[in-house]
């Protein structure tokens, strides 16, 4: 478990980041975020042929997180949280970035659609727990995300990003989406360029197909997809 540093967010002096790869200016007292680590990338390269893939068991992890009710925990466990549900594991680059807030807000607006499909949402970045809390306190109009209805996981040790094969050379997680079923099997994954926004409707379409297939199979009917 990494060391978590507490700090108070400087709302008044927050600057405007125009690019995901140059974010971090929003931190007070010119605090640097130090995403990049050559060692991380060397470790990541070792995972190139040894990380979670479609059709294989998802990898469990335990990490700090801010929960939907605003409370925090240092022991958020992925498998325990999803229990008997599908899961949408949603990696993003960084808090206080240019595009990530719009993506998270779009996901939050569709929360009920996922809930109705028995899908639990989990968003993950390598930001600290304090950064997650500050980002949730800010409204979308100021570059924040507000009180989203799903956990924000602090993959501060980059364990999840490594094990899912999405750690970038600069130390951030790529934009990556995984759908995990009730048996903890990865059924869908997509990794995007950092300038391409994800489409929630497409994720819902894939989810519907997977749930439809699984429900038909459970009823002993002919499968709709092979």
N, C-alpha and C positions, 0 to 999 in steps of 0.2 A: 504494500500500500504506500503510495507516495505521500509526501508531506504536504498538507494543505495550508496555504497561507491566507489569513484573513485580511481583508482590506475593505474600505468603504468606497463605493463607486462615486466618481465625481461627475454628477449629472450636468452641472452647469458648464463645465469645460470640455464636454465630450466633443471630439472633432468628427468630421464626416468622412468615413472611409469610402472610396469610390471603387475599390477593387478587392476581391476576396484574397488575393495573394499578398496584398499590402495592408491587411487589416491589423488591428492591435493598437491603433492610435487612440482608441476609446478608453484605454486604461489610465487611471490617474497617476500623477507624479512621474509620467513618462515610463511607467513600468513596462518592461519588455516581456514578450510572451515566450520567446525561445522555443518555438515549435520544432525547429530543425535540430537533428542529431544524426551525425554520420553513422554512429553505432546503431541507431534505430533502423536506418536503411539497410545496413549490412544484415541485421537480424531479419528484416522484412524480406530480403532477397532469399534467405534460407527457407522462408515460408512459401516461396513461389510455387513449389510443387507439393506443399504440405499444409494446405489450409482448407477451410470449409468450402464445399461445392454443392451444386444442385444434386439431389438424390442421396446425399450423405447426411449423417447426423450433424445437427448444428452444434456449435461449441459453446459450452456454458461459461459464464464469467460472473464475477462478483466485483462490484465497483461502487464508488460514491454516486449518489444521484439526488436530484431534487424531484420530489414526487408531485403528483397532480395537485395535491392540496397545499403545496408550498413547503411542506416539511422536508427535512433532509435525512438521509441515511448514508452511512459509510459501507453498508453491507447489502446493497441492492443485488439480488441474485436473479439472473435472466430466467432460468428454468422455473424457479419458484414463482416468479411473477406471472409468467404466461400460463402456468398450470394446465388446465384442460381447455386451452384456447389456441387459436392461430395467433401468430405474432408478425408484426411488421417491424423489422429491425432497420432503422433509418439512420445511416451514418451521414454526417455533414461536416463541412470544412471547419467552421469556427463561429463562435458567438461574435456579435457586433460586426458582421461582415456585410457585404452589399446585397448578395442574393439570398443567403440562407434565411433571413427573417421572412421573406415572402414565401419561401418553401414551407417553413414551419407553420406559418399562419394558414396557408392553404391546407396543410394536413390537419390542423386544428379545426378548421371550418368543416372538414369532412369527418370529424371524429365520430359523430353519431352514425354515419354510414358504416364505418368500420365496426363500431360497437354492435350494430344490428347484425353484423356478419360474424360476431364472436371473434373479432380480431383485436388484439391489444397492441397499442403503438408504443414504441420505445425509440427515442432519439438519442444519438450518441455522437459526441465529439471529444477531442483530447483536451478541451478546456477544463479549468478547475471548477470545483463546486461553487466557489464564490462568484466566478464569472457567470455561471448558469443562473444563480440567484439574482444577480444584478440585471442580467438580460431579461429575466421574467418580470422584473419590477418596472421595466421601461415599456411604455406603450409602443405599438407598431409605428405610429406617426413620428416617433423619435428614434427609430432604429432598433427598437426592442421587439419582443414577441408577446408580452403580456402574460396572463395567467393561463397557459396552455393546459390542456386536459390529459396530458400524458407525461411520463417521467423523462427528464433530461439526465442522461448518464454521463458522468465525468470519467472518461477513459484516460485519466491523467498518466497512467503508466503505459498506455498504448497497447495493452494486452489484447483487447477485443479487436482493434484495428489490425494488429499483426495476425491474429488467429483467423480472421475473416479475409485476410489478404488484401486489405484496402489502405494500408499505410503508405503515404506518399513520400518521396525523397525529402520534402521540406518538413516532415514530421507531423503533418496534419492527416486526417482521414479523407479519402476520396469521397465524392458523392456516390453512395452505394446503398442499394435497397435489397433487403432479403425478406422473403416470406417463409415462415417456418410453420409447419403444421402441428397438430396436437401430439404427434409422436416425436416431436423435436427434429423432424427431417426438413432440410432445406428444399423447398419446392420451386423457388424462383429467386434469381438474383440479377441485378443490373448495376453496372458501374458507369458513371457518366463523366464526361469532361467537366472541369470545374466551371466552365462558362455556360453549361447547358442545364436549364431548370428542369426538374422532374415534373411529370404530369400525374396528378393524383387520380384522375379518371382512368388512366391506363392501369394504375396499380389496382384500382377497384375492379376493373374488367378482368384482370388476371386472377384476382382473389375469387371473384364469382365463379370463374371456370374451375378453379381448384376445388372450391367448396362443393360445386355441383357434381364434379367427378367423385369426390370422396363420399358424398351423401348417397349417390347412386350405387356406388360400390358397397357401402354399408347395408343398403337395402337388398343387396343381392341381385340388382338389375344389371342389364348390359351397360357397360361403361360408355359414356358419351365421348370420351377422348382416349386415345391409345398412345 
